[in-house]
Amino acid sequence: MVNDQVEKPKFFGRRQGRVIHKAKSFLLNNFLPRILINSDKKIDLEHCFNAPKSFYALEIGFGDGDHLAELSKRMPECGFIGVEVYRNGVANLLSLITGVKEGKDIDLSDKIELLPERTDNVRIFDDDVRLLFAALPDACFDKFQVDS
């Protein structure tokens, strides 16, 4: 286990804001586990995605996910790792990259992979980025974006 050596950092912020409604809750429960990065073992970026990527980018603190979702659509050859602890932001990014919105039929368990709006070059880490660093190989990212 990689993170047995890393002490879990203290967190001084909120992890959730407003109530997360039905469609986004569905995505958090059913789609997020499919694209969530696990830092408990060494991460090989080439095997995180369903197809090989030309390069990799890390966005730390993606907020509501608008920027990351737009980049993922414009650059399908890039593998993006988005880091965000704020659950509402993660839920919003999932909505943006799948096209699942409130008011749509959300019983999509078997169909999420086939959604026409869905991009498949985003993976999410929803904890403190320092835990992720311990599991990554050195110099594995070509681009960085750090938001505050």
C-alpha positions in Angstrom: 0.0 0.0 0.0 1.6 3.3 -1.1 -0.2 5.6 1.2 0.6 3.6 4.3 3.7 5.8 4.4 1.8 9.1 3.9 0.0 10.5 6.9 -3.4 11.7 6.0 -3.2 15.6 5.9 -5.7 17.6 8.0 -8.4 19.2 5.9 -9.6 22.7 6.7 -12.5 23.3 4.3 -15.9 22.1 3.4 -16.3 19.0 1.3 -20.0 19.6 0.4 -22.2 22.7 0.0 -25.7 22.7 -1.3 -27.9 19.6 -1.6 -26.8 17.4 -4.5 -29.9 16.5 -6.5 -31.0 13.3 -8.0 -29.2 13.1 -11.3 -25.8 14.3 -9.9 -26.2 11.9 -6.9 -26.8 9.1 -9.4 -23.5 10.1 -11.1 -21.6 10.2 -7.8 -22.8 6.8 -6.9 -22.8 5.0 -10.2 -20.3 6.7 -12.5 -17.6 8.2 -10.3 -16.4 4.8 -9.1 -15.6 4.0 -12.8 -13.3 6.9 -13.2 -12.0 7.5 -9.7 -8.2 7.2 -9.1 -7.2 5.1 -6.2 -4.0 6.2 -4.4 -3.6 3.1 -2.4 -1.3 1.5 -5.0 1.2 2.8 -7.6 -0.6 4.5 -10.5 0.3 3.8 -14.1 -1.3 6.6 -16.1 -1.1 4.6 -19.3 -3.5 2.0 -17.8 -5.9 4.5 -16.2 -7.6 5.2 -19.5 -9.4 2.9 -21.9 -7.2 4.0 -24.8 -3.6 5.3 -25.0 -3.1 9.0 -24.6 -0.5 11.2 -26.2 0.2 13.2 -23.0 -1.2 13.7 -19.5 -2.4 16.8 -17.6 -3.2 17.4 -13.9 -5.7 20.0 -12.8 -5.7 20.6 -9.0 -8.8 22.2 -7.6 -11.0 22.1 -10.7 -13.9 23.8 -8.9 -17.2 23.3 -10.8 -15.4 21.4 -13.6 -16.3 23.8 -16.5 -12.6 24.3 -17.5 -11.7 20.7 -17.2 -14.8 19.5 -19.1 -14.1 22.0 -21.9 -10.5 20.9 -22.2 -11.3 17.2 -22.2 -13.7 17.8 -25.2 -11.2 19.9 -27.1 -8.2 17.6 -26.4 -9.3 13.9 -26.6 -5.7 12.8 -27.0 -4.8 14.1 -23.5 -5.5 12.1 -20.3 -6.7 14.5 -17.6 -6.5 13.8 -13.9 -8.7 16.3 -12.0 -8.3 16.7 -8.3 -11.1 18.2 -6.2 -12.3 17.6 -2.7 -15.5 19.6 -3.0 -18.3 17.0 -3.8 -20.6 19.5 -5.5 -17.8 20.3 -8.0 -17.1 16.7 -8.6 -20.8 16.1 -9.2 -21.0 19.0 -11.6 -17.9 17.8 -13.6 -19.6 14.4 -13.9 -22.7 16.0 -15.3 -20.6 18.0 -17.8 -18.6 15.0 -19.1 -21.6 12.7 -19.4 -24.3 15.1 -20.5 -26.6 13.8 -17.7 -28.6 16.7 -16.4 -31.4 17.1 -13.9 -34.8 16.3 -15.4 -33.5 13.6 -17.7 -34.3 10.0 -17.2 -31.4 9.0 -14.8 -31.8 5.2 -14.9 -28.8 5.0 -17.1 -26.7 2.4 -15.3 -26.1 0.3 -18.4 -26.0 3.3 -20.8 -23.5 5.8 -19.3 -20.7 4.4 -21.4 -22.7 5.1 -24.6 -23.8 8.7 -24.0 -22.9 10.9 -27.0 -21.7 13.8 -24.8 -19.5 11.6 -22.7 -15.7 12.1 -22.8 -13.4 9.3 -21.7 -10.2 11.1 -21.0 -10.9 12.4 -17.5 -10.2 10.6 -14.2 -10.9 12.1 -10.8 -9.1 12.1 -7.5 -11.4 13.4 -4.8 -9.0 13.7 -1.9 -6.0 15.7 -0.9 -3.6 15.9 -3.8 -0.6 15.2 -1.5 -2.0 11.6 -1.2 -2.0 11.3 -5.0 1.6 12.5 -5.4 2.9 9.5 -3.4 1.3 7.1 -5.8 2.4 8.7 -9.1 5.6 8.1 -11.0 8.1 11.0 -11.2 7.6 13.5 -14.0 4.5 11.8 -15.4 2.5 15.0 -16.3 3.1 17.2 -19.3 0.8 20.0 -18.2 -0.4 21.4 -14.8 -3.3 23.6 -13.8 -3.5 24.8 -10.2 -6.6 26.7 -9.2 -7.3 28.3 -5.9 
